[in-house]
Structures are given as structure tokens and as C-alpha cells.
Amino acid sequence: MPLFYIRHKTHYIYSGQVIDSANQVKLYPVNDEFQQVSEHQLRISPNPTIHTIRDYFGNRTGFFTVVAPHTELSIDSILAVEMKNKPQPVKSLEPSEVWKRTHSDEIQLLYHDFLKAEEAKSQREIQEAVHEILGKVQHPLDTIADLSNYIYDNFTYKKGVTSIETSVDELWNLRAGVCQDFAHLLLYMLRLMGVPARYISGYICPGDSEWRGEGATHAWAEAWLPDTGWVGFDPTNKCIAGERHVRLASGRNFSDCTPVKGTYKGANEHKLEVTVQFGTKAFSDDQLASLSPTFTSGSTLEEDMPRNSYMAYMQMQQQQ
């Protein structure tokens, strides 16, 4: 039962004063029997009041505004979480019965939010590429694992070639991307099969073996079957999500789980610094004060576009 300490800091430095900054954060880790949060601090400077609610998908969501003029905004999330590995899912039904129940009107209506696949010109090509996998007589859980493994084996993990707006068609042609892209593609495949599937945002913590995307924000997919419930699959690392996968939020897609987003009025140039830090013991004050950013960027928005300080951040979140 590993205990992880995670620090995730976002710091904006604006070229001039900004006002009326309205923001939403989904930086509150899930707390359940497999992921027990012992400490969580959310420090925001300036020091606004944070109002929290549960969104439509059950994610704890914070809202805050900074009305007064300011030239910097810092959002610093520090947490301690104990992870317990889930037991292997039990396949208690015959494959034909699983498919029958999954495709029943009752289940399709109950999970309709997680079943709508986007339109894609590559649909037939994708189905043909995975035809052999889909044709196997096996438990649907094994089919899902094979699809996840197919993405791992046939797509290159490469940063900087995609964005949060990259479509399934673009990803299919690129054959490269990062964790959010691979989760996106797996969701598409599962929904074409009529399997409820949801996007998960969180972190992947360092461990004894090196994984792609570890030590940063991460994304994967969860699929629901009648005899196993929700099971997480990480196509970036060819595995079932386990004790190194810390969950923040779930939803239909990335936009439902965006860790930080908001708008402001004022200067349209800013510098963005992001820090993601992991440890197995509490961070000292010196560590928190001296750590260098793991990601830095600057951007300029066009004058005739809405000024949104988080566009670059939303793209970068899953590409650390």
C-alpha cells in the first residue's frame, strides 16, 4: 500500500494587470476504499474564497474569482494519498451473457452518457484493423484489454504532435500522441462496441519500473461491464490501472475533467510555469520553495479572440 505525496502547481505571470478572473478547478483527488486521501491543501494566490460542488459526474469541483487587478495567479495543490491495489476483476458471466446484458435497453439507457461515439471518417478502417480482436470468442474484458494493447503496440508515444482538439481521424493518421490521445481512441473503440466507457484524469506515480508518462499528469479509460463493474485500462502503458494511478476526475471526455480552466480580462500575454512533483514523504518547506518548474511556456492570444489564460495549460496538462 504505497503512500504518495504529490505537488501540482500552476503559475501564471501576466504581461500586465488582469481583472475579473473566473476559474474552475478539478484538482480534488478521489477518496474511496482503494484511494485514501490523508491530506490535501489547495493554495491559491491571491487568496480567494473557493466554493465547491459535485458536478454531474460526481467530481468535486472548485470555483473561485479574482476581481481585483493582479499580475500573477498561482494554483498549488499538495496532497498525500495511500493507494491500495484493486483485486483482479472477476469474470463471473459467460461472454454471450455479458454482451446480452451490456447491450440491453436498460443498460444502454442507464449509461447513455458514456456510450455516444463521435463521428469519424476512419470508423470502418479502425473496425477493420481490430477485426481479429473483435471476432475472438472471449470474455469482453479480455477483448477490451486486447484493444488497449493494440493501441500501445501500434502507436508511438510522442509529445508535441497533438492537442486537446486532436480528433480520432487525426490521431489514427498520425499514429502518435500522448496519454490523453490514447485514452480518447480507446473510448472511441469501446463506444463503437456498445460498452460504456469514461475518461479518467489523474497522475501516474513513479515506481520500480519505468512507465511512459510517469511523474506527471495522466489520462486513461474505464470500461463498465455487468459482472466486473468499472475497470481502468491504461493504453499508454499496456496495463490495467492500479496502485500507481491516482484519480482526480471522470467524465465523457477531457473537457469534463479539465483540471483548471477559466477566463479573465486584461493583458493577453503571459508566461506559464507548471510544476509536478512526487515523493514518498512530506515535502519540506525548502523543497516546495526551491523546486524548478517542469514545464514553462509563453503564449500570445489574438486581440479578437476571447482572452483565456488556460488554453495552453489545458493542452499541456496531459502532455507532461
C-alpha positions in Angstrom: 0.0 0.0 0.0 2.2 2.8 -1.2 1.8 6.3 0.1 2.4 9.1 -2.4 2.9 12.8 -1.9 2.0 14.9 -5.0 2.5 18.5 -5.6 1.0 20.1 -8.7 1.5 23.8 -9.1 0.3 26.1 -11.9 1.7 29.7 -12.0 0.7 32.4 -14.5 2.7 35.6 -14.9 0.9 38.2 -17.0 2.4 40.9 -19.1 0.2 43.5 -17.3 -2.7 43.7 -15.0 -5.7 41.4 -15.4 -9.1 41.5 -13.7 -12.3 39.5 -13.4 -10.5 36.2 -13.4 -13.2 33.4 -13.1 -11.9 29.9 -12.6 -12.9 26.3 -12.2 -10.6 23.6 -10.8 -10.9 19.8 -10.7 -7.9 19.1 -8.5 -9.6 17.2 -5.7 -8.4 13.5 -5.7 -11.0 10.8 -5.4 -11.4 9.3 -1.9 -12.6 5.7 -1.8 -11.7 2.3 -0.5 -8.8 2.0 -3.0 -7.5 5.6 -2.9 -7.5 7.2 0.6 -6.6 10.8 0.8 -5.0 11.7 4.1 -4.1 15.3 3.3 -5.0 17.8 0.6 -4.2 21.5 0.5 -5.2 23.8 -2.3 -3.4 27.1 -2.1 -4.4 29.9 -4.4 -2.6 33.3 -4.6 -4.2 35.8 -4.5 -6.2 34.2 -1.7 -9.8 33.9 -3.0 -12.7 32.1 -1.4 -13.2 28.7 -3.1 -16.7 27.3 -3.5 -17.1 23.6 -4.2 -19.8 21.4 -5.6 -20.3 17.9 -7.0 -20.6 18.1 -10.8 -22.9 16.0 -12.9 -20.4 13.1 -12.9 -19.7 13.3 -9.1 -16.4 15.1 -9.4 -15.7 17.6 -6.6 -15.2 20.9 -8.4 -14.0 24.2 -7.1 -14.9 27.7 -8.3 -13.2 31.0 -7.4 -12.9 34.5 -8.8 -10.2 37.2 -8.5 -11.9 40.5 -9.3 -9.1 42.9 -8.2 -6.2 43.7 -10.6 -3.4 41.2 -10.4 -0.3 40.3 -12.4 0.2 36.7 -11.3 -2.0 33.7 -10.4 -0.8 30.6 -8.6 -2.7 27.4 -8.0 -0.8 25.0 -5.8 -2.3 21.5 -5.0 -0.4 19.4 -2.4 -1.8 16.0 -1.4 -0.9 12.8 0.4 -2.7 9.6 -0.8 -2.5 6.0 0.1 -3.1 3.6 -2.8 -4.5 0.1 -2.4 -4.3 -2.2 -5.4 -7.6 -3.4 -6.6 -8.2 -7.1 -6.9 -8.3 -8.5 -10.4 -11.8 -8.2 -11.8 -13.9 -11.4 -11.6 -15.4 -12.6 -14.8 -18.4 -14.4 -13.4 -20.6 -14.5 -16.5 -20.3 -16.2 -19.9 -19.2 -13.9 -22.7 -22.6 -14.2 -24.5 -24.4 -13.2 -21.3 -22.1 -10.2 -20.7 -22.8 -8.9 -24.2 -26.5 -9.5 -23.9 -26.8 -7.6 -20.6 -24.4 -4.8 -21.8 -26.4 -4.2 -24.9 -29.8 -4.4 -23.1 -32.1 -1.4 -23.4 -31.8 -0.9 -19.6 -28.0 -0.6 -19.5 -27.8 1.4 -22.7 -30.2 3.9 -21.2 -28.6 3.9 -17.8 -25.1 4.6 -19.2 -26.1 6.7 -22.2 -23.7 9.5 -21.2 -20.7 7.1 -21.8 -21.9 5.5 -25.0 -22.0 8.1 -27.7 -19.1 7.7 -30.1 -18.0 10.8 -32.1 -18.3 10.8 -35.8 -15.1 9.7 -37.6 -14.3 9.1 -41.2 -11.8 6.4 -40.0 -14.6 4.3 -38.4 -14.6 1.5 -41.0 -10.8 1.5 -41.2 -10.5 1.2 -37.4 -13.0 -1.6 -37.2 -11.2 -3.5 -40.0 -7.8 -3.0 -38.2 -9.2 -4.6 -35.0 -11.5 -7.1 -36.7 -9.5 -10.1 -35.5 -9.6 -8.9 -31.9 -13.4 -8.2 -32.0 -14.0 -11.6 -33.6 -12.5 -13.6 -30.8 -14.8 -15.7 -28.7 -13.7 -14.5 -25.2 -14.9 -12.5 -22.3 -15.4 -8.8 -23.2 -12.9 -7.8 -20.6 -10.2 -9.7 -22.5 -11.3 -8.0 -25.7 -11.0 -4.6 -24.1 -7.5 -5.5 -22.8 -6.6 -6.6 -26.4 -7.8 -3.2 -27.8 -5.8 -1.3 -25.2 -2.7 -3.4 -26.1 -3.3 -2.8 -29.8 -3.0 1.0 -29.2 0.2 0.5 -27.2 1.7 -1.7 -29.8 0.8 0.4 -32.9 1.0 4.0 -31.7 4.1 5.9 -30.8 4.2 7.9 -27.5 5.3 11.3 -28.7 4.9 14.7 -27.2 4.0 17.8 -29.0 2.3 16.3 -32.1 -1.3 16.6 -30.8 -3.5 18.9 -28.8 -6.7 18.5 -26.8 -8.6 19.2 -30.1 -7.0 16.4 -32.0 -9.7 14.2 -33.5 -9.8 10.4 -33.8 -9.2 10.8 -37.5 -6.1 12.9 -37.0 -4.8 10.5 -34.3 -5.4 7.5 -36.5 -3.4 9.0 -39.3 -0.6 10.3 -37.1 -0.1 7.0 -35.3 1.4 9.0 -32.4 0.4 11.0 -29.4 0.3 11.1 -25.6 -1.9 9.6 -22.9 -4.9 11.7 -23.5 -4.9 10.7 -27.2 -4.6 7.0 -26.4 -7.4 7.2 -23.9 -9.5 9.1 -26.4 -9.0 6.4 -29.0 -9.8 3.5 -26.6 -13.0 5.3 -25.6 -14.0 5.6 -29.2 -13.4 1.9 -29.8 -15.3 0.8 -26.7 -18.3 3.0 -27.5 -18.5 1.6 -31.1 -18.8 -1.8 -29.3 -21.6 -0.5 -27.2 -19.5 -0.7 -24.0 -20.0 2.2 -21.5 -16.6 4.0 -21.2 -15.4 7.1 -19.4 -12.3 9.3 -19.4 -10.2 9.5 -16.3 -7.8 12.3 -15.4 -5.1 12.0 -12.7 -1.5 11.2 -12.1 0.8 8.3 -12.7 3.3 7.9 -9.9 6.9 6.7 -10.3 7.6 3.2 -9.2 10.1 0.3 -9.5 9.6 0.1 -13.3 9.6 3.0 -15.7 6.3 3.8 -17.4 5.5 6.2 -20.2 4.2 9.5 -18.8 5.1 8.7 -15.2 5.8 11.6 -12.8 3.2 13.8 -14.4 -0.5 14.3 -15.0 -2.0 11.3 -16.8 -5.2 10.0 -18.5 -6.7 6.6 -19.1 -10.1 5.0 -19.7 -12.5 2.9 -17.7 -15.0 0.4 -19.1 -18.1 -0.9 -17.5 -19.3 -4.5 -17.8 -22.2 -6.1 -15.8 -20.1 -8.7 -14.0 -16.9 -6.6 -13.3 -18.2 -3.0 -12.9 -15.8 -0.2 -13.9 -12.3 -1.3 -14.8 -9.5 1.0 -15.7 -7.3 0.4 -18.7 -4.1 2.4 -19.5 -3.3 2.1 -23.2 -0.2 4.3 -22.7 1.4 1.6 -20.6 -0.4 -1.6 -21.6 -1.9 -2.3 -18.2 -4.9 -2.2 -16.0 -4.9 0.9 -13.9 -3.6 0.1 -10.4 -2.0 1.5 -7.3 0.2 3.9 -9.3 -2.8 5.6 -10.9 -4.1 8.4 -8.8 -7.6 9.5 -9.9 -8.8 13.1 -10.0 -11.9 13.2 -12.1 -14.0 11.2 -14.6 -16.3 12.2 -17.4 -17.2 11.6 -21.0 -14.0 13.2 -22.3 -11.2 15.5 -21.5 -13.4 18.6 -21.3 -15.4 17.1 -18.5 -12.2 16.5 -16.5 -10.1 19.6 -17.2 -8.0 20.2 -14.1 -8.0 24.0 -14.5 -9.9 26.4 -16.8 -11.2 29.9 -16.7 -11.3 33.3 -18.3 -10.1 36.8 -17.5 -9.9 40.3 -18.8 -6.7 42.2 -19.4 -3.2 41.5 -20.7 -3.1 39.0 -23.5 0.5 37.9 -23.0 1.5 35.6 -20.2 4.1 33.1 -19.1 3.0 29.7 -17.8 5.1 27.6 -15.3 3.9 24.2 -14.2 5.5 22.0 -11.5 4.6 18.4 -10.9 6.5 16.7 -8.0 6.2 13.3 -6.4 7.6 11.8 -3.2 7.2 9.1 -0.6 7.3 11.5 2.3 6.0 15.0 3.0 7.7 17.8 1.1 9.9 20.2 3.2 9.4 23.9 3.0 12.7 24.2 1.2 11.6 21.6 -1.4 8.4 23.5 -2.0 10.2 26.8 -2.3 13.2 25.7 -4.4 11.7 23.3 -7.0 12.1 24.5 -10.6 9.2 24.3 -13.0 8.9 21.1 -15.0 7.2 23.0 -17.9 7.4 26.6 -19.0 5.8 28.3 -21.9 4.6 31.7 -23.1 1.7 32.5 -25.4 0.0 35.4 -27.1 -3.7 35.4 -27.9 -5.1 37.3 -30.8 -6.8 40.5 -30.0 -10.1 39.5 -31.5 -10.3 36.2 -29.5 -11.7 35.8 -26.0 -8.8 36.1 -23.6 -8.4 32.8 -21.9 -5.3 32.2 -19.8 -5.8 28.4 -19.7 -5.9 27.4 -23.3 -2.2 26.5 -23.4 -2.4 24.9 -19.9 -5.3 22.6 -20.9 -3.3 21.3 -23.8 -0.2 20.9 -21.8 -1.8 19.2 -18.8 -1.8 15.7 -20.3 1.5 16.1 -22.2 4.0 16.4 -19.4 
